[in-house]
């Protein structure tokens, strides 16, 4: 699945909702939504190229719930 998405990302964009770290590793940008207090949603994003190929999220960062792969 990951290879198929990477191969097709030259021609199209994908929005994949996942908690799979393997799928997230293929992303160029991660988008997430977190709720730190009741009723207040916060959007977060990480551009993977800026963090480097071996980057990991800090413990205080919420785990992304949405993944965007492609341009």
C-alpha positions as CSV (number, residue, x, y, z in Angstrom):
1,X,0.0,0.0,0.0
2,X,2.7,2.4,1.0
3,X,4.7,1.8,-2.3
4,X,1.5,2.3,-4.4
5,X,0.8,5.6,-2.7
6,X,4.4,6.8,-3.1
7,X,4.4,5.8,-6.8
8,X,1.1,7.6,-7.5
9,X,1.9,10.7,-5.5
10,X,3.7,12.3,-8.5
11,X,0.3,12.5,-10.2
12,X,-2.2,13.0,-7.4
13,X,-2.6,14.0,-3.7
14,X,-3.9,11.7,-1.0
15,X,-5.5,12.3,2.3
16,X,-5.3,9.2,4.4
17,X,-6.7,8.9,7.9
18,X,-4.4,6.6,9.9
19,X,-2.5,5.9,13.1
20,X,-0.1,3.6,11.3
21,X,3.4,4.8,11.8
22,X,4.5,3.0,8.6
23,X,1.9,4.9,6.5
24,X,2.8,8.2,8.2
25,X,6.5,7.6,7.4
26,X,5.6,7.9,3.7
27,X,4.0,11.3,4.1
28,X,5.5,14.6,3.1
29,X,3.2,16.5,5.5
30,X,1.3,15.2,8.5
31,X,-1.9,17.0,9.7
32,X,-3.6,16.3,13.0
33,X,-6.4,17.4,15.2
34,X,-6.1,17.4,18.9
35,X,-8.5,18.4,21.7
36,X,-6.5,19.6,24.7
37,X,-9.5,21.1,26.5
38,X,-13.2,20.1,26.0
39,X,-14.8,21.7,22.9
40,X,-11.6,23.3,21.6
41,X,-9.9,21.5,18.6
42,X,-6.4,22.4,17.6
43,X,-4.9,21.7,14.2
44,X,-1.2,20.7,14.0
45,X,1.0,20.0,11.0
46,X,4.5,18.7,10.4
47,X,6.4,18.9,7.1
48,X,8.6,15.8,7.2
49,X,11.3,17.2,4.9
50,X,12.0,20.0,7.5
51,X,12.3,17.4,10.3
52,X,14.6,15.0,8.5
53,X,14.1,11.3,7.6
54,X,14.8,10.0,11.1
55,X,12.8,12.6,13.0
56,X,10.3,11.5,15.7
57,X,7.6,13.5,17.3
58,X,8.4,15.1,20.7
59,X,6.4,13.5,23.6
60,X,4.4,16.7,24.1
61,X,3.2,16.7,20.5
62,X,-0.1,15.0,19.8
63,X,0.0,12.0,17.4
64,X,-1.4,13.1,14.0
65,X,-4.7,11.6,13.0
66,X,-4.6,12.6,9.3
67,X,-1.9,12.1,6.8
68,X,-1.4,14.0,3.5
69,X,0.8,12.4,0.9
70,X,1.8,14.0,-2.3
71,X,2.4,17.5,-3.5
